Amino acid sequence: MNFRGTMIGAAAGLFVFYFGLLLSLFFFFGAREFWEVLTHPSTLFSIRLSLLAATLATFFAVAIGLPAAYALSRFEFPGKRLLDTFLEIPMIISPIALGATLLVFFNTPLGAIIQRKGIYFVFEVPGIILAQFATIAGLTTRLMKTSLDEISPRYESVARSLGLSAWQAFYKVTLPLSLKGLIASVILSWAKAVGEFGATVTLAGAMPGKTETLPVAIFMALGSANVNKAIVLILILALLGLFTLYVVRLTGKRYRYD
């Protein structure tokens, strides 16, 4: 096999592997069983909770991550490399370890005060949002920094020389030029939040009708030998992920030709 064929064959092999895994899920039930599980109140609750929690977690991650990404992309300051390194923590330790760290924190005096006088996170819905935020914040910042790095600071310098303030140059020049990458970063971060399990189940628990996100519901369904429900939820997560990736590519294509 020639060089080109070898490389394409490797790509095709990966496609067959993942497509085969998804296809095998349809072996266990038909369309009627799928619809019954999909429309069950517990399934609909898990979908709503997952979408809501992931959206809020992504909002907070972007609200903090965008200015942080800009600072890392444009400025030099003491501790920059250390800060940049710490963004990798959610990617180098397991989500369960990250969730356990959050759980330990809320058992410290400071954590106890936060929960007693603020918001209760342990085994509560806010804990889901916090766990997802902790998982995606570093990734969100890293992705947005990559998008900002592609925009030359010269554009902002020219805008400043024409009388714009730093905020105006960011809003009117840098943000529009990097918009495609920023939108893709947000969408991918949201998709990762939807699929987050380890940190969520460790901090917020696995309580039916309360902290039962889609991944937690899959875990609980498998634990109770409810294979049909687990498969439906897996398919929902897979379809959400594929749709998200399609939107990212569609967004990129639209901005490329506009």
Secondary structure as a PSIPRED ss2 file (coil, helix, strand):
# PSIPRED VFORMAT (PSIPRED V4.0)

   1 M C   1.000  0.000  0.000
   2 N C   1.000  0.000  0.000
   3 F H   0.000  1.000  0.000
   4 R H   0.000  1.000  0.000
   5 G H   0.000  1.000  0.000
   6 T H   0.000  1.000  0.000
   7 M H   0.000  1.000  0.000
   8 I H   0.000  1.000  0.000
   9 G H   0.000  1.000  0.000
  10 A H   0.000  1.000  0.000
  11 A H   0.000  1.000  0.000
  12 A H   0.000  1.000  0.000
  13 G H   0.000  1.000  0.000
  14 L H   0.000  1.000  0.000
  15 F H   0.000  1.000  0.000
  16 V H   0.000  1.000  0.000
  17 F H   0.000  1.000  0.000
  18 Y H   0.000  1.000  0.000
  19 F H   0.000  1.000  0.000
  20 G H   0.000  1.000  0.000
  21 L H   0.000  1.000  0.000
  22 L H   0.000  1.000  0.000
  23 L H   0.000  1.000  0.000
  24 S H   0.000  1.000  0.000
  25 L H   0.000  1.000  0.000
  26 F H   0.000  1.000  0.000
  27 F H   0.000  1.000  0.000
  28 F C   1.000  0.000  0.000
  29 F C   1.000  0.000  0.000
  30 G C   1.000  0.000  0.000
  31 A H   0.000  1.000  0.000
  32 R H   0.000  1.000  0.000
  33 E H   0.000  1.000  0.000
  34 F H   0.000  1.000  0.000
  35 W H   0.000  1.000  0.000
  36 E H   0.000  1.000  0.000
  37 V H   0.000  1.000  0.000
  38 L H   0.000  1.000  0.000
  39 T C   1.000  0.000  0.000
  40 H C   1.000  0.000  0.000
  41 P H   0.000  1.000  0.000
  42 S H   0.000  1.000  0.000
  43 T H   0.000  1.000  0.000
  44 L H   0.000  1.000  0.000
  45 F H   0.000  1.000  0.000
  46 S H   0.000  1.000  0.000
  47 I H   0.000  1.000  0.000
  48 R H   0.000  1.000  0.000
  49 L H   0.000  1.000  0.000
  50 S H   0.000  1.000  0.000
  51 L H   0.000  1.000  0.000
  52 L H   0.000  1.000  0.000
  53 A H   0.000  1.000  0.000
  54 A H   0.000  1.000  0.000
  55 T H   0.000  1.000  0.000
  56 L H   0.000  1.000  0.000
  57 A H   0.000  1.000  0.000
  58 T H   0.000  1.000  0.000
  59 F H   0.000  1.000  0.000
  60 F H   0.000  1.000  0.000
  61 A H   0.000  1.000  0.000
  62 V H   0.000  1.000  0.000
  63 A H   0.000  1.000  0.000
  64 I H   0.000  1.000  0.000
  65 G H   0.000  1.000  0.000
  66 L H   0.000  1.000  0.000
  67 P H   0.000  1.000  0.000
  68 A H   0.000  1.000  0.000
  69 A H   0.000  1.000  0.000
  70 Y H   0.000  1.000  0.000
  71 A H   0.000  1.000  0.000
  72 L H   0.000  1.000  0.000
  73 S H   0.000  1.000  0.000
  74 R H   0.000  1.000  0.000
  75 F C   1.000  0.000  0.000
  76 E C   1.000  0.000  0.000
  77 F C   1.000  0.000  0.000
  78 P C   1.000  0.000  0.000
  79 G C   1.000  0.000  0.000
  80 K H   0.000  1.000  0.000
  81 R H   0.000  1.000  0.000
  82 L H   0.000  1.000  0.000
  83 L H   0.000  1.000  0.000
  84 D H   0.000  1.000  0.000
  85 T H   0.000  1.000  0.000
  86 F H   0.000  1.000  0.000
  87 L C   1.000  0.000  0.000
  88 E C   1.000  0.000  0.000
  89 I H   0.000  1.000  0.000
  90 P H   0.000  1.000  0.000
  91 M H   0.000  1.000  0.000
  92 I H   0.000  1.000  0.000
  93 I C   1.000  0.000  0.000
  94 S C   1.000  0.000  0.000
  95 P H   0.000  1.000  0.000
  96 I H   0.000  1.000  0.000
  97 A H   0.000  1.000  0.000
  98 L H   0.000  1.000  0.000
  99 G H   0.000  1.000  0.000
 100 A H   0.000  1.000  0.000
 101 T H   0.000  1.000  0.000
 102 L H   0.000  1.000  0.000
 103 L H   0.000  1.000  0.000
 104 V H   0.000  1.000  0.000
 105 F H   0.000  1.000  0.000
 106 F C   1.000  0.000  0.000
 107 N C   1.000  0.000  0.000
 108 T C   1.000  0.000  0.000
 109 P H   0.000  1.000  0.000
 110 L H   0.000  1.000  0.000
 111 G H   0.000  1.000  0.000
 112 A H   0.000  1.000  0.000
 113 I H   0.000  1.000  0.000
 114 I H   0.000  1.000  0.000
 115 Q H   0.000  1.000  0.000
 116 R H   0.000  1.000  0.000
 117 K H   0.000  1.000  0.000
 118 G C   1.000  0.000  0.000
 119 I C   1.000  0.000  0.000
 120 Y C   1.000  0.000  0.000
 121 F C   1.000  0.000  0.000
 122 V C   1.000  0.000  0.000
 123 F C   1.000  0.000  0.000
 124 E C   1.000  0.000  0.000
 125 V H   0.000  1.000  0.000
 126 P H   0.000  1.000  0.000
 127 G H   0.000  1.000  0.000
 128 I H   0.000  1.000  0.000
 129 I H   0.000  1.000  0.000
 130 L H   0.000  1.000  0.000
 131 A H   0.000  1.000  0.000
 132 Q H   0.000  1.000  0.000
 133 F H   0.000  1.000  0.000
 134 A H   0.000  1.000  0.000
 135 T H   0.000  1.000  0.000
 136 I H   0.000  1.000  0.000
 137 A H   0.000  1.000  0.000
 138 G H   0.000  1.000  0.000
 139 L H   0.000  1.000  0.000
 140 T H   0.000  1.000  0.000
 141 T H   0.000  1.000  0.000
 142 R H   0.000  1.000  0.000
 143 L H   0.000  1.000  0.000
 144 M H   0.000  1.000  0.000
 145 K H   0.000  1.000  0.000
 146 T H   0.000  1.000  0.000
 147 S H   0.000  1.000  0.000
 148 L H   0.000  1.000  0.000
 149 D H   0.000  1.000  0.000
 150 E C   1.000  0.000  0.000
 151 I C   1.000  0.000  0.000
 152 S C   1.000  0.000  0.000
 153 P H   0.000  1.000  0.000
 154 R H   0.000  1.000  0.000
 155 Y H   0.000  1.000  0.000
 156 E H   0.000  1.000  0.000
 157 S H   0.000  1.000  0.000
 158 V H   0.000  1.000  0.000
 159 A H   0.000  1.000  0.000
 160 R H   0.000  1.000  0.000
 161 S H   0.000  1.000  0.000
 162 L C   1.000  0.000  0.000
 163 G C   1.000  0.000  0.000
 164 L C   1.000  0.000  0.000
 165 S C   1.000  0.000  0.000
 166 A H   0.000  1.000  0.000
 167 W H   0.000  1.000  0.000
 168 Q H   0.000  1.000  0.000
 169 A H   0.000  1.000  0.000
 170 F H   0.000  1.000  0.000
 171 Y H   0.000  1.000  0.000
 172 K H   0.000  1.000  0.000
 173 V H   0.000  1.000  0.000
 174 T H   0.000  1.000  0.000
 175 L H   0.000  1.000  0.000
 176 P H   0.000  1.000  0.000
 177 L H   0.000  1.000  0.000
 178 S C   1.000  0.000  0.000
 179 L H   0.000  1.000  0.000
 180 K H   0.000  1.000  0.000
 181 G H   0.000  1.000  0.000
 182 L H   0.000  1.000  0.000
 183 I H   0.000  1.000  0.000
 184 A H   0.000  1.000  0.000
 185 S H   0.000  1.000  0.000
 186 V H   0.000  1.000  0.000
 187 I H   0.000  1.000  0.000
 188 L H   0.000  1.000  0.000
 189 S H   0.000  1.000  0.000
 190 W H   0.000  1.000  0.000
 191 A H   0.000  1.000  0.000
 192 K H   0.000  1.000  0.000
 193 A H   0.000  1.000  0.000
 194 V H   0.000  1.000  0.000
 195 G C   1.000  0.000  0.000
 196 E C   1.000  0.000  0.000
 197 F C   1.000  0.000  0.000
 198 G H   0.000  1.000  0.000
 199 A H   0.000  1.000  0.000
 200 T H   0.000  1.000  0.000
 201 V H   0.000  1.000  0.000
 202 T H   0.000  1.000  0.000
 203 L H   0.000  1.000  0.000
 204 A H   0.000  1.000  0.000
 205 G C   1.000  0.000  0.000
 206 A C   1.000  0.000  0.000
 207 M C   1.000  0.000  0.000
 208 P C   1.000  0.000  0.000
 209 G C   1.000  0.000  0.000
 210 K C   1.000  0.000  0.000
 211 T C   1.000  0.000  0.000
 212 E C   1.000  0.000  0.000
 213 T C   1.000  0.000  0.000
 214 L H   0.000  1.000  0.000
 215 P H   0.000  1.000  0.000
 216 V H   0.000  1.000  0.000
 217 A H   0.000  1.000  0.000
 218 I H   0.000  1.000  0.000
 219 F H   0.000  1.000  0.000
 220 M H   0.000  1.000  0.000
 221 A H   0.000  1.000  0.000
 222 L H   0.000  1.000  0.000
 223 G H   0.000  1.000  0.000
 224 S C   1.000  0.000  0.000
 225 A C   1.000  0.000  0.000
 226 N C   1.000  0.000  0.000
 227 V H   0.000  1.000  0.000
 228 N H   0.000  1.000  0.000
 229 K H   0.000  1.000  0.000
 230 A H   0.000  1.000  0.000
 231 I H   0.000  1.000  0.000
 232 V H   0.000  1.000  0.000
 233 L H   0.000  1.000  0.000
 234 I H   0.000  1.000  0.000
 235 L H   0.000  1.000  0.000
 236 I H   0.000  1.000  0.000
 237 L H   0.000  1.000  0.000
 238 A H   0.000  1.000  0.000
 239 L H   0.000  1.000  0.000
 240 L H   0.000  1.000  0.000
 241 G H   0.000  1.000  0.000
 242 L H   0.000  1.000  0.000
 243 F H   0.000  1.000  0.000
 244 T H   0.000  1.000  0.000
 245 L H   0.000  1.000  0.000
 246 Y H   0.000  1.000  0.000
 247 V H   0.000  1.000  0.000
 248 V H   0.000  1.000  0.000
 249 R H   0.000  1.000  0.000
 250 L H   0.000  1.000  0.000
 251 T H   0.000  1.000  0.000
 252 G H   0.000  1.000  0.000
 253 K H   0.000  1.000  0.000
 254 R H   0.000  1.000  0.000
 255 Y H   0.000  1.000  0.000
 256 R H   0.000  1.000  0.000
 257 Y H   0.000  1.000  0.000
 258 D C   1.000  0.000  0.000
